[in-house]
Amino acid sequence: MASPVQVAVLGYGEVGHVLACGLAAPGAPRVYDPAHPPSPSGGPPLVACNAEAVRGADVVIAVTTGADSLAACVESRPISGGGLRGGGGLSVGGLQGLGDAA
């Protein structure tokens, strides 16, 4: 039997909460949002940082605010380059022209 798809959700606001709760049945997504402290129970696991959320993930869903999107990308990129299961990388739309920051 194939292992469940591991999903990371960056952002736990209105959209992130709905997505994380909807994805909880097939396999608990790891969720990070700086406004929400880590939580071991009461919904999807909230972790301490972006890197912890994306480590080993098959899919990363970023639903951060515009103001937080670049920081989420930069904090996640070193992990996603070799840390995503299957060796995938992080693809960030709309951040062309930002050089090494994106």
N, CA, C and O atoms as CSV, one atom per row, in Angstrom:
chain,resi,resn,atom,element,x,y,z
A,1,MET,N,N,0.845,-1.175,0.000
A,1,MET,CA,C,0.000,0.000,0.000
A,1,MET,C,C,0.891,1.239,0.000
A,1,MET,O,O,1.850,1.315,0.768
A,2,ALA,N,N,0.584,2.192,-0.843
A,2,ALA,CA,C,1.362,3.434,-0.926
A,2,ALA,C,C,1.141,4.272,0.322
A,2,ALA,O,O,0.052,4.293,0.897
A,3,SER,N,N,2.206,4.965,0.728
A,3,SER,CA,C,2.063,5.825,1.897
A,3,SER,C,C,1.224,7.048,1.527
A,3,SER,O,O,1.220,7.471,0.371
A,4,PRO,N,N,0.512,7.619,2.506
A,4,PRO,CA,C,-0.334,8.781,2.200
A,4,PRO,C,C,0.510,9.972,1.771
A,4,PRO,O,O,1.670,10.107,2.162
A,5,VAL,N,N,-0.081,10.811,0.977
A,5,VAL,CA,C,0.577,12.031,0.526
A,5,VAL,C,C,0.731,12.957,1.722
A,5,VAL,O,O,-0.230,13.216,2.446
A,6,GLN,N,N,1.948,13.453,1.925
A,6,GLN,CA,C,2.200,14.384,3.029
A,6,GLN,C,C,2.052,15.805,2.505
A,6,GLN,O,O,2.729,16.186,1.551
A,7,VAL,N,N,1.182,16.583,3.112
A,7,VAL,CA,C,0.893,17.946,2.683
A,7,VAL,C,C,1.351,18.927,3.758
A,7,VAL,O,O,1.148,18.698,4.950
A,8,ALA,N,N,1.968,20.014,3.325
A,8,ALA,CA,C,2.304,21.133,4.206
A,8,ALA,C,C,1.435,22.311,3.809
A,8,ALA,O,O,1.278,22.600,2.623
A,9,VAL,N,N,0.874,22.987,4.785
A,9,VAL,CA,C,0.081,24.193,4.537
A,9,VAL,C,C,0.770,25.342,5.265
A,9,VAL,O,O,0.939,25.313,6.484
A,10,LEU,N,N,1.162,26.351,4.497
A,10,LEU,CA,C,1.782,27.548,5.063
A,10,LEU,C,C,0.720,28.635,5.119
A,10,LEU,O,O,0.293,29.153,4.087
A,11,GLY,N,N,0.300,28.972,6.320
A,11,GLY,CA,C,-0.777,29.933,6.536
A,11,GLY,C,C,-1.985,29.223,7.107
A,11,GLY,O,O,-2.476,28.259,6.521
A,12,TYR,N,N,-2.468,29.691,8.250
A,12,TYR,CA,C,-3.603,29.040,8.912
A,12,TYR,C,C,-4.701,30.056,9.192
A,12,TYR,O,O,-5.395,29.982,10.206
A,13,GLY,N,N,-4.843,31.000,8.278
A,13,GLY,CA,C,-5.945,31.959,8.373
A,13,GLY,C,C,-7.219,31.309,7.876
A,13,GLY,O,O,-7.377,30.091,7.967
A,14,GLU,N,N,-8.109,32.096,7.363
A,14,GLU,CA,C,-9.408,31.592,6.918
A,14,GLU,C,C,-9.278,30.485,5.871
A,14,GLU,O,O,-9.898,29.431,6.008
A,15,VAL,N,N,-8.487,30.712,4.840
A,15,VAL,CA,C,-8.322,29.725,3.760
A,15,VAL,C,C,-7.495,28.536,4.231
A,15,VAL,O,O,-7.868,27.386,3.998
A,16,GLY,N,N,-6.374,28.806,4.893
A,16,GLY,CA,C,-5.513,27.723,5.364
A,16,GLY,C,C,-6.224,26.781,6.316
A,16,GLY,O,O,-6.030,25.566,6.256
A,17,HIS,N,N,-7.052,27.337,7.200
A,17,HIS,CA,C,-7.817,26.514,8.143
A,17,HIS,C,C,-8.764,25.573,7.404
A,17,HIS,O,O,-8.830,24.384,7.718
A,18,VAL,N,N,-9.494,26.099,6.428
A,18,VAL,CA,C,-10.440,25.282,5.662
A,18,VAL,C,C,-9.692,24.181,4.906
A,18,VAL,O,O,-10.116,23.025,4.918
A,19,LEU,N,N,-8.587,24.532,4.252
A,19,LEU,CA,C,-7.814,23.534,3.505
A,19,LEU,C,C,-7.244,22.469,4.432
A,19,LEU,O,O,-7.371,21.275,4.157
A,20,ALA,N,N,-6.617,22.890,5.530
A,20,ALA,CA,C,-5.988,21.935,6.448
A,20,ALA,C,C,-7.023,20.980,7.051
A,20,ALA,O,O,-6.764,19.782,7.163
A,21,CYS,N,N,-8.170,21.492,7.432
A,21,CYS,CA,C,-9.211,20.632,8.004
A,21,CYS,C,C,-9.778,19.689,6.949
A,21,CYS,O,O,-10.090,18.538,7.253
A,22,GLY,N,N,-9.914,20.162,5.723
A,22,GLY,CA,C,-10.408,19.320,4.639
A,22,GLY,C,C,-9.430,18.234,4.236
A,22,GLY,O,O,-9.837,17.170,3.768
A,23,LEU,N,N,-8.156,18.492,4.413
A,23,LEU,CA,C,-7.124,17.512,4.058
A,23,LEU,C,C,-6.810,16.560,5.205
A,23,LEU,O,O,-6.047,15.612,5.018
A,24,ALA,N,N,-7.373,16.785,6.372
A,24,ALA,CA,C,-7.034,15.993,7.551
A,24,ALA,C,C,-7.441,14.532,7.426
A,24,ALA,O,O,-6.779,13.667,7.999
A,25,ALA,N,N,-8.499,14.232,6.703
A,25,ALA,CA,C,-8.947,12.842,6.598
A,25,ALA,C,C,-7.939,11.943,5.891
A,25,ALA,O,O,-7.623,10.881,6.427
A,26,PRO,N,N,-7.409,12.309,4.706
A,26,PRO,CA,C,-6.478,11.406,4.034
A,26,PRO,C,C,-5.123,11.292,4.735
A,26,PRO,O,O,-4.444,10.279,4.572
A,27,GLY,N,N,-4.728,12.252,5.472
A,27,GLY,CA,C,-3.444,12.255,6.179
A,27,GLY,C,C,-3.230,13.646,6.740
A,27,GLY,O,O,-3.426,14.636,6.035
A,28,ALA,N,N,-2.836,13.731,7.979
A,28,ALA,CA,C,-2.755,15.037,8.636
A,28,ALA,C,C,-1.704,15.935,7.988
A,28,ALA,O,O,-0.523,15.587,7.964
A,29,PRO,N,N,-2.117,17.074,7.469
A,29,PRO,CA,C,-1.134,18.015,6.946
A,29,PRO,C,C,-0.395,18.687,8.100
A,29,PRO,O,O,-0.929,18.814,9.202
A,30,ARG,N,N,0.827,19.110,7.840
A,30,ARG,CA,C,1.553,19.914,8.832
A,30,ARG,C,C,1.327,21.372,8.455
A,30,ARG,O,O,1.455,21.746,7.289
A,31,VAL,N,N,0.990,22.192,9.443
A,31,VAL,CA,C,0.586,23.576,9.204
A,31,VAL,C,C,1.490,24.517,9.979
A,31,VAL,O,O,1.815,24.270,11.140
A,32,TYR,N,N,1.898,25.616,9.313
A,32,TYR,CA,C,2.644,26.662,10.011
A,32,TYR,C,C,2.033,28.017,9.717
A,32,TYR,O,O,1.694,28.330,8.575
A,33,ASP,N,N,1.899,28.808,10.754
A,33,ASP,CA,C,1.486,30.202,10.640
A,33,ASP,C,C,2.078,30.919,11.846
A,33,ASP,O,O,1.849,30.501,12.981
A,34,PRO,N,N,2.845,32.007,11.620
A,34,PRO,CA,C,3.467,32.689,12.749
A,34,PRO,C,C,2.466,33.245,13.759
A,34,PRO,O,O,2.830,33.510,14.904
A,35,ALA,N,N,1.222,33.422,13.352
A,35,ALA,CA,C,0.205,33.956,14.265
A,35,ALA,C,C,-0.425,32.878,15.138
A,35,ALA,O,O,-1.174,33.194,16.062
A,36,HIS,N,N,-0.131,31.606,14.859
A,36,HIS,CA,C,-0.720,30.496,15.611
A,36,HIS,C,C,0.403,29.650,16.198
A,36,HIS,O,O,1.212,29.112,15.443
A,37,PRO,N,N,0.479,29.516,17.517
A,37,PRO,CA,C,1.545,28.717,18.128
A,37,PRO,C,C,1.367,27.233,17.835
A,37,PRO,O,O,0.257,26.786,17.548
A,38,PRO,N,N,2.456,26.463,17.906
A,38,PRO,CA,C,2.349,25.012,17.687
A,38,PRO,C,C,1.317,24.391,18.628
A,38,PRO,O,O,1.171,24.800,19.779
A,39,SER,N,N,0.612,23.399,18.107
A,39,SER,CA,C,-0.443,22.746,18.875
A,39,SER,C,C,-0.441,21.259,18.564
A,39,SER,O,O,-0.517,20.881,17.395
A,40,PRO,N,N,-0.354,20.398,19.583
A,40,PRO,CA,C,-0.341,18.963,19.338
A,40,PRO,C,C,-1.726,18.353,19.111
A,40,PRO,O,O,-1.826,17.227,18.623
A,41,SER,N,N,-2.781,19.070,19.451
A,41,SER,CA,C,-4.111,18.484,19.303
A,41,SER,C,C,-5.130,19.552,18.948
A,41,SER,O,O,-4.825,20.744,18.941
A,42,GLY,N,N,-6.344,19.108,18.654
A,42,GLY,CA,C,-7.415,20.048,18.353
A,42,GLY,C,C,-7.405,20.508,16.911
A,42,GLY,O,O,-7.641,21.685,16.637
A,43,GLY,N,N,-7.135,19.602,15.982
A,43,GLY,CA,C,-7.080,19.947,14.572
A,43,GLY,C,C,-5.765,19.511,13.973
A,43,GLY,O,O,-5.034,18.731,14.584
A,44,PRO,N,N,-5.448,20.003,12.777
A,44,PRO,CA,C,-4.191,19.620,12.147
A,44,PRO,C,C,-3.006,20.065,12.997
A,44,PRO,O,O,-3.088,21.086,13.680
A,45,PRO,N,N,-1.902,19.315,12.965
A,45,PRO,CA,C,-0.752,19.711,13.784
A,45,PRO,C,C,-0.161,21.040,13.328
A,45,PRO,O,O,0.216,21.198,12.167
A,46,LEU,N,N,-0.086,21.987,14.250
A,46,LEU,CA,C,0.552,23.270,13.986
A,46,LEU,C,C,1.996,23.147,14.448
A,46,LEU,O,O,2.258,22.801,15.600
A,47,VAL,N,N,2.931,23.430,13.549
A,47,VAL,CA,C,4.350,23.264,13.844
A,47,VAL,C,C,5.015,24.619,14.065
A,47,VAL,O,O,4.389,25.662,13.875
A,48,ALA,N,N,6.288,24.602,14.467
A,48,ALA,CA,C,6.970,25.809,14.920
A,48,ALA,C,C,7.559,26.685,13.820
A,48,ALA,O,O,7.873,27.847,14.076
A,49,CYS,N,N,7.719,26.161,12.595
A,49,CYS,CA,C,8.329,26.976,11.537
A,49,CYS,C,C,7.993,26.416,10.157
A,49,CYS,O,O,7.549,25.275,10.027
A,50,ASN,N,N,8.213,27.236,9.132
A,50,ASN,CA,C,7.970,26.800,7.755
A,50,ASN,C,C,8.786,25.566,7.420
A,50,ASN,O,O,8.275,24.628,6.807
A,51,ALA,N,N,10.064,25.559,7.822
A,51,ALA,CA,C,10.940,24.432,7.496
A,51,ALA,C,C,10.394,23.123,8.051
A,51,ALA,O,O,10.447,22.092,7.379
A,52,GLU,N,N,9.875,23.157,9.263
A,52,GLU,CA,C,9.303,21.946,9.861
A,52,GLU,C,C,8.059,21.492,9.088
A,52,GLU,O,O,7.825,20.294,8.934
A,53,ALA,N,N,7.284,22.429,8.617
A,53,ALA,CA,C,6.075,22.083,7.864
A,53,ALA,C,C,6.413,21.425,6.531
A,53,ALA,O,O,5.774,20.442,6.158
A,54,VAL,N,N,7.396,21.939,5.810
A,54,VAL,CA,C,7.671,21.440,4.458
A,54,VAL,C,C,8.600,20.237,4.410
A,54,VAL,O,O,8.642,19.542,3.394
A,55,ARG,N,N,9.346,19.969,5.475
A,55,ARG,CA,C,10.292,18.840,5.480
A,55,ARG,C,C,9.558,17.527,5.206
A,55,ARG,O,O,8.657,17.146,5.953
A,56,GLY,N,N,9.943,16.847,4.144
A,56,GLY,CA,C,9.350,15.565,3.790
A,56,GLY,C,C,8.002,15.648,3.100
A,56,GLY,O,O,7.387,14.615,2.834
A,57,ALA,N,N,7.530,16.844,2.805
A,57,ALA,CA,C,6.205,16.990,2.179
A,57,ALA,C,C,6.246,16.619,0.699
A,57,ALA,O,O,7.246,16.833,0.014
A,58,ASP,N,N,5.147,16.064,0.231
A,58,ASP,CA,C,4.968,15.811,-1.199
A,58,ASP,C,C,4.419,17.046,-1.880
A,58,ASP,O,O,4.740,17.323,-3.036
A,59,VAL,N,N,3.588,17.793,-1.160
A,59,VAL,CA,C,2.906,18.974,-1.694
A,59,VAL,C,C,2.976,20.078,-0.642
A,59,VAL,O,O,2.766,19.832,0.545
A,60,VAL,N,N,3.275,21.300,-1.093
A,60,VAL,CA,C,3.266,22.460,-0.207
A,60,VAL,C,C,2.231,23.443,-0.738
A,60,VAL,O,O,2.298,23.864,-1.893
A,61,ILE,N,N,1.290,23.799,0.099
A,61,ILE,CA,C,0.259,24.770,-0.265
A,61,ILE,C,C,0.515,26.025,0.560
A,61,ILE,O,O,0.444,25.994,1.789
A,62,ALA,N,N,0.810,27.119,-0.115
A,62,ALA,CA,C,1.072,28.383,0.577
A,62,ALA,C,C,-0.131,29.301,0.408
A,62,ALA,O,O,-0.470,29.702,-0.706
A,63,VAL,N,N,-0.764,29.623,1.513
A,63,VAL,CA,C,-1.915,30.527,1.510
A,63,VAL,C,C,-1.648,31.639,2.517
A,63,VAL,O,O,-2.479,31.952,3.370
A,64,THR,N,N,-0.467,32.220,2.391
A,64,THR,CA,C,-0.064,33.314,3.273
A,64,THR,C,C,-0.588,34.629,2.727
A,64,THR,O,O,-1.066,34.700,1.595
A,65,THR,N,N,-0.495,35.655,3.532
A,65,THR,CA,C,-0.824,36.989,3.036
A,65,THR,C,C,0.278,37.416,2.072
A,65,THR,O,O,1.375,36.858,2.080
A,66,GLY,N,N,-0.020,38.395,1.257
A,66,GLY,CA,C,0.999,38.910,0.338
A,66,GLY,C,C,2.227,39.394,1.077
A,66,GLY,O,O,3.350,39.207,0.609
A,67,ALA,N,N,2.026,40.011,2.221
A,67,ALA,CA,C,3.140,40.539,3.001
A,67,ALA,C,C,4.038,39.432,3.548
A,67,ALA,O,O,5.229,39.657,3.762
A,68,ASP,N,N,3.491,38.249,3.777
A,68,ASP,CA,C,4.262,37.136,4.334
A,68,ASP,C,C,4.746,36.133,3.298
A,68,ASP,O,O,5.500,35.222,3.640
A,69,SER,N,N,4.335,36.270,2.043
A,69,SER,CA,C,4.624,35.236,1.047
A,69,SER,C,C,6.111,35.087,0.723
A,69,SER,O,O,6.595,33.964,0.588
A,70,LEU,N,N,6.830,36.173,0.599
A,70,LEU,CA,C,8.254,36.067,0.283
A,70,LEU,C,C,9.016,35.425,1.442
A,70,LEU,O,O,9.885,34.583,1.214
A,71,ALA,N,N,8.707,35.807,2.673
A,71,ALA,CA,C,9.372,35.207,3.827
A,71,ALA,C,C,9.084,33.706,3.895
A,71,ALA,O,O,9.985,32.922,4.192
A,72,ALA,N,N,7.852,33.300,3.626
A,72,ALA,CA,C,7.504,31.875,3.643
A,72,ALA,C,C,8.302,31.123,2.588
A,72,ALA,O,O,8.775,30.014,2.840
A,73,CYS,N,N,8.455,31.713,1.418
A,73,CYS,CA,C,9.223,31.084,0.346
A,73,CYS,C,C,10.689,30.951,0.736
A,73,CYS,O,O,11.273,29.875,0.604
A,74,VAL,N,N,11.277,32.025,1.209
A,74,VAL,CA,C,12.696,32.028,1.557
A,74,VAL,C,C,12.974,31.042,2.689
A,74,VAL,O,O,13.968,30.316,2.641
A,75,GLU,N,N,12.113,31.005,3.705
A,75,GLU,CA,C,12.307,30.093,4.834
A,75,GLU,C,C,12.115,28.636,4.433
A,75,GLU,O,O,12.690,27.748,5.062
A,76,SER,N,N,11.333,28.377,3.418
A,76,SER,CA,C,11.034,27.007,3.006
A,76,SER,C,C,11.961,26.499,1.923
A,76,SER,O,O,12.159,25.289,1.804
A,77,ARG,N,N,12.524,27.372,1.144
A,77,ARG,CA,C,13.296,26.956,-0.024
A,77,ARG,C,C,14.478,26.052,0.291
A,77,ARG,O,O,14.646,25.052,-0.406
A,78,PRO,N,N,15.314,26.331,1.294
A,78,PRO,CA,C,16.441,25.420,1.551
A,78,PRO,C,C,15.989,24.005,1.876
A,78,PRO,O,O,16.679,23.044,1.537
A,79,ILE,N,N,14.855,23.866,2.520
A,79,ILE,CA,C,14.339,22.546,2.876
A,79,ILE,C,C,13.726,21.880,1.654
A,79,ILE,O,O,13.960,20.696,1.412
A,80,SER,N,N,12.946,22.624,0.882
A,80,SER,CA,C,12.204,22.017,-0.217
A,80,SER,C,C,13.116,21.524,-1.322
A,80,SER,O,O,12.767,20.568,-2.013
A,81,GLY,N,N,14.282,22.146,-1.515
A,81,GLY,CA,C,15.182,21.731,-2.579
A,81,GLY,C,C,15.584,20.284,-2.483
A,81,GLY,O,O,15.662,19.613,-3.512
A,82,GLY,N,N,15.840,19.771,-1.309
A,82,GLY,CA,C,16.209,18.381,-1.145
A,82,GLY,C,C,15.357,17.684,-0.122
A,82,GLY,O,O,15.483,16.476,0.076
A,83,GLY,N,N,14.489,18.428,0.535
A,83,GLY,CA,C,13.724,17.845,1.622
A,83,GLY,C,C,12.357,17.347,1.244
A,83,GLY,O,O,11.763,16.575,1.998
A,84,LEU,N,N,11.822,17.760,0.095
A,84,LEU,CA,C,10.520,17.257,-0.307
A,84,LEU,C,C,10.646,15.793,-0.676
A,84,LEU,O,O,11.597,15.390,-1.347
A,85,ARG,N,N,9.700,15.011,-0.243
A,85,ARG,CA,C,9.716,13.589,-0.568
A,85,ARG,C,C,9.663,13.453,-2.081
A,85,ARG,O,O,8.884,14.153,-2.729
A,86,GLY,N,N,10.449,12.595,-2.647
A,86,GLY,CA,C,10.501,12.434,-4.090
A,86,GLY,C,C,11.462,13.400,-4.748
A,86,GLY,O,O,11.601,13.377,-5.971
A,87,GLY,N,N,12.140,14.258,-3.976
A,87,GLY,CA,C,13.155,15.151,-4.509
A,87,GLY,C,C,12.613,16.349,-5.258
A,87,GLY,O,O,13.363,17.001,-5.984
A,88,GLY,N,N,11.330,16.664,-5.106
A,88,GLY,CA,C,10.749,17.803,-5.806
A,88,GLY,C,C,11.288,19.121,-5.300
A,88,GLY,O,O,11.963,19.174,-4.271
A,89,GLY,N,N,10.994,20.169,-6.013
A,89,GLY,CA,C,11.429,21.496,-5.620
A,89,GLY,C,C,10.246,22.391,-5.363
A,89,GLY,O,O,9.100,22.012,-5.603
A,90,LEU,N,N,10.524,23.572,-4.880
A,90,LEU,CA,C,9.483,24.540,-4.580
A,90,LEU,C,C,9.306,25.443,-5.789
A,90,LEU,O,O,10.265,26.061,-6.251
A,91,SER,N,N,8.104,25.522,-6.296
A,91,SER,CA,C,7.808,26.384,-7.425
A,91,SER,C,C,6.967,27.543,-6.922
A,91,SER,O,O,5.906,27.347,-6.330
A,92,VAL,N,N,7.446,28.734,-7.162
A,92,VAL,CA,C,6.754,29.909,-6.656
A,92,VAL,C,C,6.361,30.783,-7.835
A,92,VAL,O,O,7.220,31.371,-8.492
A,93,GLY,N,N,5.072,30.869,-8.102
A,93,GLY,CA,C,4.602,31.708,-9.180
A,93,GLY,C,C,4.570,33.168,-8.783
A,93,GLY,O,O,4.282,33.486,-7.629
A,94,GLY,N,N,4.858,34.055,-9.704
A,94,GLY,CA,C,4.749,35.467,-9.456
A,94,GLY,C,C,5.951,36.096,-8.763
A,94,GLY,O,O,5.909,37.280,-8.430
A,95,LEU,N,N,7.010,35.344,-8.539
A,95,LEU,CA,C,8.165,35.893,-7.873
A,95,LEU,C,C,9.380,36.009,-8.810
A,95,LEU,O,O,10.512,36.127,-8.340
A,96,GLN,N,N,9.156,35.975,-10.103
A,96,GLN,CA,C,10.244,36.135,-11.048
A,96,GLN,C,C,10.865,37.520,-10.878
A,96,GLN,O,O,10.180,38.484,-10.538
A,97,GLY,N,N,12.156,37.600,-11.119
A,97,GLY,CA,C,12.832,38.881,-11.058
A,97,GLY,C,C,13.292,39.269,-9.663
A,97,GLY,O,O,13.788,40.380,-9.471
A,98,LEU,N,N,13.143,38.384,-8.684
A,98,LEU,CA,C,13.575,38.713,-7.343
A,98,LEU,C,C,14.958,38.154,-7.040
A,98,LEU,O,O,15.433,38.241,-5.908
A,99,GLY,N,N,15.601,37.580,-8.051
A,99,GLY,CA,C,16.968,37.082,-7.894
A,99,GLY,C,C,17.049,35.970,-6.883
A,99,GLY,O,O,16.190,35.089,-6.837
A,100,ASP,N,N,18.104,36.014,-6.060
A,100,ASP,CA,C,18.346,34.943,-5.098
A,100,ASP,C,C,17.321,34.900,-3.977
A,100,ASP,O,O,17.216,33.878,-3.298
A,101,ALA,N,N,16.575,35.945,-3.759
A,101,ALA,CA,C,15.583,35.968,-2.680
A,101,ALA,C,C,14.487,34.951,-2.946
A,101,ALA,O,O,13.966,34.347,-2.008
A,102,ALA,N,N,14.124,34.749,-4.217
A,102,ALA,CA,C,13.075,33.790,-4.548
A,102,ALA,C,C,13.698,32.581,-5.142
A,102,ALA,O,O,12.995,31.636,-5.498
